Amino acid sequence: MPLDLIFCGTPLFAVPTLENLAQSGHRVHLVVTQPDRPKGRGLELVASPVKQSALKLNLPITQPEKIKTNEEFRAQLTETKPDAIIVVGYGRIIPQWMLELPPLGNINLHASLLPKYRGAAPIQWAIANGDSVTGNTTMRIDAGLDTGDILLQQELPIAPDDTSETLAPKLATAGADLMIATLRALQAGTIHPRKQDAAQASLAPILRKEDGKLDFSRTATEIYNRLRAFQPWPGAHTRFRGKSLQIVKAHPAHDPQSEIKESGIKVVLLVGCAQNTCLEVLELQLEGKKRTPARDFIHGYNPKPSEALGA
């Protein structure tokens, strides 16, 4: 039986869920997304990925700047009489009146195996911490930060070369199917919501520019994980001869001496890290310059064997 739904979402991660809901037979009466934001050098207003998708699906859209005390918005949602409100990366705290509005609740898709990685950046922090498995959770939103009762969960592997840019689409696609399964099970009465174990909780806070600053007291593998995680922002940055240096591509050099011997005439840029590990830098970008392969960087700047990064 089709449900009457309101969908709240903003980023590209939310688009597969919106598309699945629209194609599943459920009635999406309204799409709520963030206002258009200025972007690029010209600061032209750009619609969110969810808005762009909703326009293609010919769905009604609203973009309130605020929602907690917005009486017009509250009246609009109340008049819709939704069975459930679906929330995927909307970017606003859901007020109590919205939580109490639909009989099935506000159902959220979160890209981690809650209670692990509560917060704004679960995909990035799972990779940064070197996890080999992550997943999705559907939960019923409450007043806390990702603390609501768990409905369904699914696991997904993190490949050794996954970045946040490659892992997010996999989770988004799988999560869209998980949301459909969640609604089906809620209708059938086969879901038994379970409380989260707060003692097992960990946080995935919103990323800051400082998170991308390379710390060579970490091992090469730890740095590599953070490099994979923090793409495209905040990236991985350090300093070289007083200028900012972005490390674009790199990987741990598991046997540096062997790599140097086997490379022959190949020029290799190795950076010493903690516990006698080395990071082989493959591509980098110095402040004010274009991205360049490590070989060209070495030929252009002739870094000394003992020269330190970060200064």
One Martini backbone bead per residue (centre of mass of N, CA, C, O) as a GRO file, in nm:
protein
  311
    1MET     BB    1   0.094   0.037   0.025
    2PRO     BB    2   0.089   0.356  -0.016
    3LEU     BB    3   0.266   0.634   0.093
    4ASP     BB    4   0.273   0.940   0.265
    5LEU     BB    5   0.531   1.178   0.179
    6ILE     BB    6   0.822   1.337   0.311
    7PHE     BB    7   1.121   1.500   0.182
    8CYS     BB    8   1.452   1.536   0.336
    9GLY     BB    9   1.711   1.699   0.141
   10THR     BB   10   2.043   1.771  -0.035
   11PRO     BB   11   2.250   1.576  -0.125
   12LEU     BB   12   2.365   1.333  -0.333
   13PHE     BB   13   2.315   1.098  -0.129
   14ALA     BB   14   1.985   1.141  -0.142
   15VAL     BB   15   1.886   1.076  -0.435
   16PRO     BB   16   1.832   0.765  -0.448
   17THR     BB   17   1.602   0.772  -0.240
   18LEU     BB   18   1.411   0.959  -0.390
   19GLU     BB   19   1.390   0.787  -0.648
   20ASN     BB   20   1.283   0.530  -0.514
   21LEU     BB   21   1.026   0.649  -0.394
   22ALA     BB   22   0.903   0.753  -0.668
   23GLN     BB   23   0.925   0.444  -0.801
   24SER     BB   24   0.755   0.264  -0.569
   25GLY     BB   25   0.455   0.423  -0.521
   26HIS     BB   26   0.500   0.639  -0.350
   27ARG     BB   27   0.394   0.955  -0.206
   28VAL     BB   28   0.553   1.255  -0.291
   29HIS     BB   29   0.442   1.567  -0.180
   30LEU     BB   30   0.736   1.668  -0.062
   31VAL     BB   31   1.034   1.870  -0.103
   32VAL     BB   32   1.300   1.929   0.127
   33THR     BB   33   1.539   2.198   0.093
   34GLN     BB   34   1.790   2.384   0.049
   35PRO     BB   35   1.886   2.666  -0.040
   36ASP     BB   36   2.023   2.833  -0.265
   37ARG     BB   37   2.375   2.862  -0.349
   38PRO     BB   38   2.662   3.009  -0.377
   39LYS     BB   39   2.892   2.952  -0.661
   40GLY     BB   40   3.186   3.020  -0.742
   41ARG     BB   41   3.317   3.298  -0.887
   42GLY     BB   42   3.016   3.418  -0.956
   43LEU     BB   43   2.804   3.340  -0.734
   44GLU     BB   44   2.597   3.144  -0.826
   45LEU     BB   45   2.305   2.998  -0.800
   46VAL     BB   46   2.265   2.667  -0.654
   47ALA     BB   47   2.123   2.375  -0.665
   48SER     BB   48   2.053   2.108  -0.519
   49PRO     BB   49   2.055   1.779  -0.590
   50VAL     BB   50   1.762   1.736  -0.490
   51LYS     BB   51   1.628   1.955  -0.655
   52GLN     BB   52   1.712   1.853  -0.933
   53SER     BB   53   1.563   1.583  -0.901
   54ALA     BB   54   1.275   1.692  -0.841
   55LEU     BB   55   1.240   1.834  -1.111
   56LYS     BB   56   1.258   1.575  -1.286
   57LEU     BB   57   1.009   1.443  -1.109
   58ASN     BB   58   0.787   1.657  -1.051
   59LEU     BB   59   0.821   1.784  -0.758
   60PRO     BB   60   0.750   1.934  -0.487
   61ILE     BB   61   0.900   2.244  -0.352
   62THR     BB   62   1.093   2.342  -0.057
   63GLN     BB   63   1.310   2.636   0.091
   64PRO     BB   64   1.372   2.684   0.390
   65GLU     BB   65   1.570   2.859   0.608
   66LYS     BB   66   1.360   2.790   0.834
   67ILE     BB   67   1.175   2.555   1.075
   68LYS     BB   68   1.108   2.575   1.381
   69THR     BB   69   0.936   2.882   1.349
   70ASN     BB   70   0.775   2.803   1.080
   71GLU     BB   71   0.444   2.839   1.021
   72GLU     BB   72   0.410   2.790   0.718
   73PHE     BB   73   0.559   2.520   0.711
   74ARG     BB   74   0.388   2.375   0.922
   75ALA     BB   75   0.119   2.395   0.767
   76GLN     BB   76   0.212   2.242   0.514
   77LEU     BB   77   0.274   1.969   0.656
   78THR     BB   78   0.004   1.926   0.805
   79GLU     BB   79  -0.175   1.920   0.546
   80THR     BB   80  -0.040   1.657   0.424
   81LYS     BB   81  -0.040   1.407   0.610
   82PRO     BB   82   0.194   1.218   0.683
   83ASP     BB   83   0.323   0.902   0.749
   84ALA     BB   84   0.616   1.011   0.663
   85ILE     BB   85   0.952   1.129   0.725
   86ILE     BB   86   1.225   1.173   0.510
   87VAL     BB   87   1.581   1.168   0.610
   88VAL     BB   88   1.867   1.297   0.401
   89GLY     BB   89   2.090   1.523   0.452
   90TYR     BB   90   1.955   1.808   0.516
   91GLY     BB   91   2.090   2.017   0.758
   92ARG     BB   92   1.869   2.000   0.992
   93ILE     BB   93   1.706   2.033   1.272
   94ILE     BB   94   1.450   1.850   1.400
   95PRO     BB   95   1.168   1.936   1.522
   96GLN     BB   96   0.927   1.833   1.737
   97TRP     BB   97   0.678   1.878   1.551
   98MET     BB   98   0.789   1.682   1.331
   99LEU     BB   99   0.820   1.425   1.503
  100GLU     BB  100   0.492   1.426   1.574
  101LEU     BB  101   0.334   1.414   1.300
  102PRO     BB  102   0.395   1.125   1.207
  103PRO     BB  103   0.315   0.795   1.273
  104LEU     BB  104   0.610   0.675   1.164
  105GLY     BB  105   0.785   0.913   1.151
  106ASN     BB  106   1.129   0.999   1.134
  107ILE     BB  107   1.328   0.880   0.868
  108ASN     BB  108   1.670   0.780   0.874
  109LEU     BB  109   1.968   0.798   0.678
  110HIS     BB  110   2.278   0.643   0.786
  111ALA     BB  111   2.643   0.620   0.716
  112SER     BB  112   2.625   0.386   0.954
  113LEU     BB  113   2.682   0.175   1.243
  114LEU     BB  114   2.497   0.222   1.471
  115PRO     BB  115   2.664   0.414   1.711
  116LYS     BB  116   2.864   0.457   1.493
  117TYR     BB  117   2.917   0.758   1.376
  118ARG     BB  118   2.811   1.022   1.487
  119GLY     BB  119   2.722   1.257   1.240
  120ALA     BB  120   2.839   1.438   0.948
  121ALA     BB  121   3.118   1.223   0.885
  122PRO     BB  122   3.113   0.893   0.854
  123ILE     BB  123   3.273   0.820   0.599
  124GLN     BB  124   3.541   0.965   0.656
  125TRP     BB  125   3.606   0.837   0.943
  126ALA     BB  126   3.616   0.542   0.860
  127ILE     BB  127   3.862   0.576   0.675
  128ALA     BB  128   4.060   0.730   0.864
  129ASN     BB  129   4.047   0.470   1.077
  130GLY     BB  130   4.069   0.196   0.893
  131ASP     BB  131   3.822   0.068   0.804
  132SER     BB  132   3.660  -0.232   0.645
  133VAL     BB  133   3.372  -0.152   0.769
  134THR     BB  134   3.039  -0.058   0.696
  135GLY     BB  135   2.723   0.140   0.662
  136ASN     BB  136   2.369   0.131   0.726
  137THR     BB  137   2.102   0.332   0.881
  138THR     BB  138   1.782   0.304   1.009
  139MET     BB  139   1.597   0.566   1.181
  140ARG     BB  140   1.434   0.716   1.450
  141ILE     BB  141   1.397   1.026   1.519
  142ASP     BB  142   1.523   1.237   1.766
  143ALA     BB  143   1.658   1.489   1.976
  144GLY     BB  144   1.921   1.376   1.903
  145LEU     BB  145   2.242   1.269   1.783
  146ASP     BB  146   2.187   0.988   1.639
  147THR     BB  147   1.983   0.830   1.883
  148GLY     BB  148   1.787   0.661   1.758
  149ASP     BB  149   1.608   0.406   1.671
  150ILE     BB  150   1.669   0.109   1.529
  151LEU     BB  151   1.573  -0.062   1.236
  152LEU     BB  152   1.799  -0.090   1.002
  153GLN     BB  153   2.082  -0.288   0.864
  154GLN     BB  154   2.397  -0.256   0.669
  155GLU     BB  155   2.676  -0.395   0.516
  156LEU     BB  156   3.000  -0.258   0.399
  157PRO     BB  157   3.278  -0.254   0.230
  158ILE     BB  158   3.617  -0.132   0.248
  159ALA     BB  159   3.831  -0.052   0.031
  160PRO     BB  160   4.169   0.012   0.019
  161ASP     BB  161   4.098   0.249  -0.224
  162ASP     BB  162   3.896   0.403  -0.091
  163THR     BB  163   3.701   0.686  -0.097
  164SER     BB  164   3.465   0.911  -0.030
  165GLU     BB  165   3.388   0.925  -0.342
  166THR     BB  166   3.344   0.601  -0.375
  167LEU     BB  167   3.169   0.520  -0.120
  168ALA     BB  168   2.912   0.697  -0.119
  169PRO     BB  169   2.755   0.571  -0.365
  170LYS     BB  170   2.727   0.290  -0.244
  171LEU     BB  171   2.565   0.377   0.008
  172ALA     BB  172   2.335   0.523  -0.139
  173THR     BB  173   2.224   0.283  -0.299
  174ALA     BB  174   2.180   0.089  -0.061
  175GLY     BB  175   2.008   0.286   0.116
  176ALA     BB  176   1.763   0.306  -0.071
  177ASP     BB  177   1.679   0.009  -0.028
  178LEU     BB  178   1.659   0.022   0.282
  179MET     BB  179   1.422   0.222   0.293
  180ILE     BB  180   1.214   0.047   0.151
  181ALA     BB  181   1.234  -0.189   0.354
  182THR     BB  182   1.149  -0.025   0.600
  183LEU     BB  183   0.863   0.058   0.509
  184ARG     BB  184   0.759  -0.226   0.463
  185ALA     BB  185   0.806  -0.325   0.759
  186LEU     BB  186   0.632  -0.113   0.900
  187GLN     BB  187   0.366  -0.196   0.762
  188ALA     BB  188   0.396  -0.508   0.865
  189GLY     BB  189   0.525  -0.517   1.165
  190THR     BB  190   0.853  -0.640   1.156
  191ILE     BB  191   0.966  -0.418   1.332
  192HIS     BB  192   1.217  -0.384   1.608
  193PRO     BB  193   1.307  -0.146   1.776
  194ARG     BB  194   1.636  -0.032   1.886
  195LYS     BB  195   1.848   0.057   2.107
  196GLN     BB  196   2.115   0.236   2.173
  197ASP     BB  197   2.455   0.201   2.267
  198ALA     BB  198   2.617   0.455   2.418
  199ALA     BB  199   2.891   0.306   2.491
  200GLN     BB  200   2.945   0.263   2.156
  201ALA     BB  201   2.988   0.547   2.085
  202SER     BB  202   3.071   0.764   1.807
  203LEU     BB  203   3.229   1.035   1.640
  204ALA     BB  204   3.151   1.251   1.328
  205PRO     BB  205   3.259   1.527   1.266
  206ILE     BB  206   3.286   1.796   1.113
  207LEU     BB  207   3.487   1.921   0.888
  208ARG     BB  208   3.814   2.059   0.890
  209LYS     BB  209   4.094   2.198   0.777
  210GLU     BB  210   4.283   2.068   1.001
  211ASP     BB  211   4.232   1.763   0.921
  212GLY     BB  212   4.439   1.794   0.660
  213LYS     BB  213   4.681   1.800   0.838
  214LEU     BB  214   4.986   1.676   0.839
  215ASP     BB  215   5.112   1.401   1.051
  216PHE     BB  216   5.435   1.251   1.088
  217SER     BB  217   5.359   1.087   1.363
  218ARG     BB  218   5.234   0.915   1.171
  219THR     BB  219   5.172   0.672   0.978
  220ALA     BB  220   5.147   0.597   0.652
  221THR     BB  221   4.869   0.460   0.674
  222GLU     BB  222   4.726   0.684   0.830
  223ILE     BB  223   4.769   0.901   0.615
  224TYR     BB  224   4.636   0.751   0.380
  225ASN     BB  225   4.354   0.739   0.507
  226ARG     BB  226   4.315   1.048   0.519
  227LEU     BB  227   4.350   1.102   0.222
  228ARG     BB  228   4.100   0.932   0.137
  229ALA     BB  229   3.885   1.074   0.320
  230PHE     BB  230   3.963   1.400   0.240
  231GLN     BB  231   3.779   1.379  -0.019
  232PRO     BB  232   3.811   1.693  -0.143
  233TRP     BB  233   3.761   1.771   0.170
  234PRO     BB  234   4.057   1.909   0.294
  235GLY     BB  235   4.254   1.712   0.240
  236ALA     BB  236   4.625   1.717   0.203
  237HIS     BB  237   4.839   1.917   0.414
  238THR     BB  238   5.132   2.125   0.398
  239ARG     BB  239   5.478   2.234   0.406
  240PHE     BB  240   5.703   2.417   0.165
  241ARG     BB  241   5.902   2.666   0.190
  242GLY     BB  242   5.642   2.841   0.314
  243LYS     BB  243   5.433   2.661   0.157
  244SER     BB  244   5.165   2.522   0.039
  245LEU     BB  245   5.099   2.154   0.038
  246GLN     BB  246   4.951   1.922  -0.173
  247ILE     BB  247   4.841   1.592  -0.136
  248VAL     BB  248   4.696   1.392  -0.381
  249LYS     BB  249   4.901   1.139  -0.412
  250ALA     BB  250   4.938   0.825  -0.225
  251HIS     BB  251   5.150   0.568  -0.058
  252PRO     BB  252   5.269   0.317   0.096
  253ALA     BB  253   5.605   0.217   0.166
  254HIS     BB  254   5.677  -0.102   0.256
  255ASP     BB  255   5.979  -0.106   0.089
  256PRO     BB  256   6.188   0.135   0.034
  257GLN     BB  257   6.460   0.003  -0.048
  258SER     BB  258   6.342  -0.172  -0.272
  259GLU     BB  259   6.215   0.055  -0.440
  260ILE     BB  260   6.478   0.200  -0.502
  261LYS     BB  261   6.624  -0.036  -0.643
  262GLU     BB  262   6.386  -0.107  -0.857
  263SER     BB  263   6.361   0.180  -1.001
  264GLY     BB  264   6.625   0.287  -1.083
  265ILE     BB  265   6.563   0.578  -1.269
  266LYS     BB  266   6.345   0.624  -1.088
  267VAL     BB  267   6.166   0.875  -0.932
  268VAL     BB  268   6.139   0.908  -0.572
  269LEU     BB  269   5.898   1.021  -0.321
  270LEU     BB  270   5.991   1.022   0.018
  271VAL     BB  271   5.826   1.007   0.344
  272GLY     BB  272   5.876   1.028   0.668
  273CYS     BB  273   5.745   0.831   0.934
  274ALA     BB  274   5.625   0.653   1.159
  275GLN     BB  275   5.779   0.363   1.243
  276ASN     BB  276   5.959   0.350   0.980
  277THR     BB  277   5.783   0.490   0.766
  278CYS     BB  278   5.660   0.540   0.422
  279LEU     BB  279   5.570   0.791   0.182
  280GLU     BB  280   5.453   0.786  -0.143
  281VAL     BB  281   5.463   1.041  -0.368
  282LEU     BB  282   5.276   1.115  -0.676
  283GLU     BB  283   5.102   1.383  -0.611
  284LEU     BB  284   5.119   1.751  -0.633
  285GLN     BB  285   5.062   2.096  -0.478
  286LEU     BB  286   5.170   2.407  -0.502
  287GLU     BB  287   5.137   2.708  -0.423
  288GLY     BB  288   5.024   2.850  -0.730
  289LYS     BB  289   5.013   2.568  -0.865
  290LYS     BB  290   5.009   2.288  -1.033
  291ARG     BB  291   4.967   1.984  -1.078
  292THR     BB  292   5.216   1.723  -1.000
  293PRO     BB  293   5.442   1.508  -1.040
  294ALA     BB  294   5.696   1.401  -0.852
  295ARG     BB  295   5.921   1.416  -1.064
  296ASP     BB  296   5.880   1.719  -1.135
  297PHE     BB  297   5.919   1.829  -0.853
  298ILE     BB  298   6.210   1.736  -0.814
  299HIS     BB  299   6.329   1.883  -1.064
  300GLY     BB  300   6.225   2.175  -0.976
  301TYR     BB  301   6.323   2.166  -0.638
  302ASN     BB  302   6.531   1.981  -0.509
  303PRO     BB  303   6.500   1.806  -0.261
  304LYS     BB  304   6.629   1.727   0.033
  305PRO     BB  305   6.679   1.448   0.223
  306SER     BB  306   6.642   1.638   0.509
  307GLU     BB  307   6.389   1.773   0.430
  308ALA     BB  308   6.119   1.928   0.577
  309LEU     BB  309   5.793   1.908   0.647
  310GLY     BB  310   5.591   2.192   0.775
  311ALA     BB  311   5.769   2.478   0.733
   0.00000   0.00000   0.00000
